[in-house]
Amino acid sequence: MSIDIQELLAKVPTGLLIGGKWQEASSGETFDVENPATGEKLATLSSANSDDAVAALDAACGVQADWAKTSPRERSNILRRAFELVTERKDEFAALMTLEMGKPLAEAYGEVTYGAEYLRWFSEEAVRDYGRSLPAPEGTLRMVTRRKPVGPCLLITPWNFPLAMATRKVAPAVAAGCVMVLKPAKLTPLTSQYFAQTMIEAGLPAGVLNVVSGQSASAISEPLLADSRLRKVSFTGSTAVGKTLLKAAAENVLRTSMELGGNAPFIVFEDADIDQAVAGAMGAKMRNIGEACTAANRFIVHESVADEFVAKFAAKISELNVGNGLEEGITCGPLIERKALDNIAALVEDAVAKGATVVTGGKPRGEEGYFYSPTVLTNVSREARVAQEEIFGPVAPILTFREEAEAISLANDTEYGLASYVFTENSDRMWRLADGLEFGLMGFNAGVISNAAAPFGGVKQSGLGREGGAEGIEEYTALQYIGVRDPYANA
Ligand code: NAD
């Protein structure tokens, strides 16, 4: 990568995007964005308050009717151009994500491809928004269903996938004909700011996408959720914040999509190909420094293969090269902030106090930045916090089991239900597990399964609704049924 960082940062808009114009926050307030690998300041952005949020919704609502009338092909073409522009700018987007979020550059390139795919996928889905036509069984009506844009949307994204979490919401909203107010995570807003600028350059009309980055998330979301013009909130983030938003959304009976936390089990059976399971575990656990909602959280390994699995997995983990993700050969970056580092250290201390053995890692690393050594823990008590909470870091706790039913019940023993992973060479067992596991996503002999063409989402407290796939656009549409008198019906 040959990119001048200062030149790149200078290209990122620092204001709020309201009605097609980048502008200062009305209060003049700002906030800083820092690099988690160094603690250095990267940029200073305008910080939106409640008035700015309402101004953004005003701008969005002002163009909703005209935007809804644009042809699906027009909206499709904008998304296709956006896909091409993001792809052309892959070096810039990848560098921005590594700078503000910390992931290794190679993984940031992976996210550019993954995030851009939502733009391409929904450019294709925009023109395939099928309805149905059927006769009333009594012959009295001809019945037609069609989909209309749900209306103005509030989109709230987390910091861990700064590009993909934005494209996964913005692309289907554009495809469906909705207008938007996007609130990026304050830790990683730069990618979203640059992405919004890219959408404008791709031809998105003024006011369709408005961006309000800011210090206080609730100052932005509360007035919007209380505003009867808003029709939908789509949120990706923690279950705790999701619950707060669901309560607020109830007031105006908003459509909601909630992509919340996870506590993914990674089950390895005695008949698994262990090398394949280790490769899968590296992807499922260590991608994104373990900071993914789909990250394997609990390794549940058959006792007869546990020693082999742990030895091979720990060997691979200790080969990871921890450091600043912009540097050549780095395969594990820093955690997002000091609080996250302290939390990981506390989780490991708690597990050790409850009897766990540290096979590799187990401590913070380096003088600057928020680095933690990739860690494998064995003899983990089921009562340890690592076995119960979302870890969100490079720590792999290993638990063991004897019987299939025990593995299923252990896996399901969580309020979460997002991703799950099963490694087995037995196809009957695979289907039994598909029936028994209570998770919205399952990887069988595969550790990374997210794809723009697949419906992503959880059950239980991991959320409501699906993003991506044919289902993703439905979240942004309202189904209308039209009954037309059948001309042959008796008057
Ligand atoms: P978070 O819930 O703290 O924040 C997410 C977003 O919500 C941010 O933009 C934040 O500013 C905003 N927010 C925080 N408090 C708010 C409030 N009171 N009102 C309105 N908005 C508010 O989560 P995070 O730390 O950014 O992300 C990590 C969490 O996200 C993890 O739990 C992870 O599992 C989850 N996540 C889920 C998915 C998924 O698709 N299911 C994907 C990525 C991350």
Residues whose N, C-alpha, C, O or C-beta is under 5 A from the ligand:
A	BS01	NAD	I156 T157 P158 W159 K183 P184 A185 K186 A217 S218 S221 T236 G237 S238 T239 V241 E259 L260 G261 G262 A292 C293 S462
